[in-house]
Amino acid sequence: MFDGLKDKLSGFREDVEESAEPEEDASPDDEASPESSADASDAPADGAATEAGANEADSDETDADEPSTFQRAKAFATGRIIIEEEDLEEPLWNLEMALLESDVEMSVAEQILDSVRESMLGESRKQVETTGELVESALHDALLDVIAVGQFDFEQRIAEADKPVTIVFTGVNGVGKTTSIAKLSEWLADRGYSSVLANGDTYRAGANEQIREHADRLGRDLISHDQGGDPAAVIYDGVEYAEANDVDVVLGDTAGRLHTSDDLMAQLEKIDRVVDPDMTLFVDEAVAGQDAVNRAKEFNDAAAIDGAILTKADADSSGGAAISVAYVTGKPILFLGTGQGYDDITLFDPEDLVESLLDEE
């Protein structure tokens, strides 16, 4: 999963390691050896040593932000490496191109680059903490900062909420929204929570049959109305059924829509008024890349979402949507769809994703 992006991040690590490697002629012996400097300070022949020491101090102070070749040589002699702007210029450019090619949204790519630059520029690290480790640490923090935006513990929220918990699913047609509802129903069942499905997609021909097939396979009850019915009324009936039968969670499907479809967006607004769902989850395909990121932002702007589910994550090598959705919406990715089976849904863990992207094995 996201192997293409993983390879590009590994390429950035290699670029910095190569560019930050000290030059062979950048040795403190070019100026003075540690022993001779110590001897000179112990027994100065005249004021020249004092003057040289003052000049060196002035030079160190002047170049505090931009280490000189001599400073780098001194750092190297004591087992340290200093990262300079020139070391990062080309690798950061390559990283920016790699992120954009992986469908990472522009503002997200810029945030990652700024964070990496700020973390690494002028940094001095012991050589036993290799340049590669320094790069990995900077990338880890930069990626986690954008991926983990808004993250919350989904299962804890379900556990602590008054029952029934109502979750409404939205997104465009054909991205696996109804299948994700079935998968989440099974995920909840595995953790001891009962659920009922409510088909608020009352306009699409065949929608009732599609969700009923999932309900029958899973042994779940389904609340539905005839085609053309009021979506808010269907989900409201689902809530009443859950209250009367001690069901923990109502999973409400809605018609696939675009944010520019005024009548469908009005349906969502009515559902909000009538049902007041505990969560609204946006569903899209990870493989849609930048399109998924743009749609997530548009849906969130039109009718606030609480989180996202990305389907087909197992088929996505780019990873742009997984990197970008939370940052551009301020709302977390909660689950990844990773296959066709009902068990093929994974609770999204930003730390696990970052570690997998930076794992060299």
C-alpha positions, -999 to +999 in steps of 0.1 A: +000+000+000+013+034-010+046+018-023+051+045-049+052+073-022+073+051+000+100+048-027+099+086-033+105+094+004+134+069+004+148+088-025+148+120-005+167+104+023+193+092-001+196+127-018+202+144+016+227+118+027+247+123-005+245+161-005+254+165+032+284+142+031+315+162+042+340+169+015+373+151+019+393+183+019+371+199+046+394+190+075+402+210+106+439+203+098+435+229+070+433+255+098+448+240+129+448+207+147+431+203+181+464+196+197+482+227+183+453+249+193+454+236+228+492+241+230+488+276+217+463+285+243+484+271+271+515+290+262+509+319+238+541+334+224+526+368+220+492+384+215+487+368+181+470+337+196+446+358+216+438+378+185+432+347+165+409+333+192+389+365+191+386+364+153+375+328+155+349+337+180+337+366+159+335+343+129+315+317+149+291+344+160+287+359+125+281+325+109+257+312+136+229+308+110+251+297+081+279+274+092+313+281+076+334+253+060+356+256+090+327+251+114+315+221+094+351+207+095+353+212+133+319+195+137+330+166+115+363+163+135+343+159+167+319+134+152+291+157+141+275+169+108+258+202+101+230+204+075+231+236+054+207+252+030+228+241+000+225+205+012+187+207+012+180+228-019+180+201-046+167+173-023+137+194-012+130+203-048+130+166-057+108+159-027+083+185-037+080+171-072+077+136-058+049+146-034+030+164-062+034+134-085+019+113-058-012+135-058-004+152-025-023+185-024-001+216-030-007+232+004+000+199+021+033+194+001+044+230+010+036+223+047+057+191+047+086+209+029+085+238+054+085+215+083+114+194+070+134+225+062+128+240+096+137+208+114+169+201+095+185+234+085+215+242+106+210+210+126+240+193+141+238+157+149+264+131+161+275+109+132+263+079+151+230+095+146+234+093+109+222+119+084+196+093+072+182+091+107+180+128+109+161+129+076+138+101+088+131+120+120+123+152+101+101+134+076+083+115+104+073+146+122+064+165+091+042+137+077+025+130+111+017+167+115-004+168+083-019+132+085-030+133+121-050+165+119-083+162+138-077+126+147-099+111+174-105+076+188-135+064+169-142+033+190-140+054+222-165+078+208-189+050+200-184+035+235-190+068+253-219+081+232-256+078+241-272+050+221-282+048+195-253+064+177-264+077+143-238+078+115-247+092+080-225+084+050-220+107+021-200+110-011-203+106-049-217+075-065-195+045-073-168+050-046-179+021-023-201+040+001-227+013+006-201-014+008-183+007+034-215+008+055-217-030+054-180-033+063-184-008+092-214-028+104-192-059+106-164-040+123-188-028+150-202-063+154-167-077+160-165-052+189-198-061+204-220-033+189-253-040+171-263-020+141-292-014+118-289-002+082-311+026+069-313+033+031-315+070+026-305+066-010-341+067-022-336+081-057-311+057-073-327+027-090-315-005-075-302+012-043-326-008-020-316-041-036-279-033-032-280-025+004-305-053+012-281-078-003-255-066+022-280-066+051-291-102+043-255-115+040-246-099+074-279-108+091-287-071+098-320-054+098-327-028+070-350+002+072-361+013+037-389+031+019-401+030-016-380+046-043-385+084-043-392+086-006-379+112+018-343+102+028-346+121+062-377+101+070-360+068+063-330+075+086-354+089+112-373+056+111-340+038+115-333+058+147-367+050+161-362+013+153-329+013+171-344+030+201-372+005+203-350-025+198-319-015+218-297-013+187-264+005+193-257+022+159-277+034+130-258+034+097-276+057+072-268+056+035-275+087+013-277+094-024-244+100-042-241+136-049-218+164-059-215+195-038-230+215-067-262+195-067-284+218-047-313+194-043-292+166-029-273+190-006-306+202+006-314+165+015-283+164+037-293+196+054-328+182+061-312+150+075-291+172+098-323+190+110-345+160+114-321+133+126-292+154+140-266+126+133-238+120+157-213+117+128-213+124+090-186+104+072-173+112+038-164+082+016-142+083-015-115+062-032-079+065-022-070+058-059-089+090-069-059+109-055-063+147-060-099+143-070-107+127-037-089+155-019-108+182-038-142+164-032-135+160+005-129+198+008-160+206-012-182+183+008-168+196+040-174+232+029-210+224+018-220+202+047-195+197+075-182+162+077-167+146+109-143+122+092-135+102+061-132+066+048-109+059+019-117+028-001-094+008-024-064+019-003-048-015-011-047-006-048-032+029-043+005+033-047+005+072-046-009+078-012-018+114-020-053+113-007-043+096+026-016+123+031-038+152+022-075+147+032-072+155+069-051+185+064-073+202+038-105+195+057-094+196+093-113+163+097-095+129+102-094+098+080-110+072+102-109+040+081-092+025+051-109+000+028-084-027+019-102-053-001-135-068-011-144-088+020-165-074+049-135-077+071-113-057+048-116-024+066-088-010+088-090+016+115-067+044+103-036+050+125-015+080+114+016+068+133+014+033+117+010+048+082+040+072+087+062+043+100+052+021+071+061+049+046+095+054+062+103+017+067+133+008+045+127-029+046 
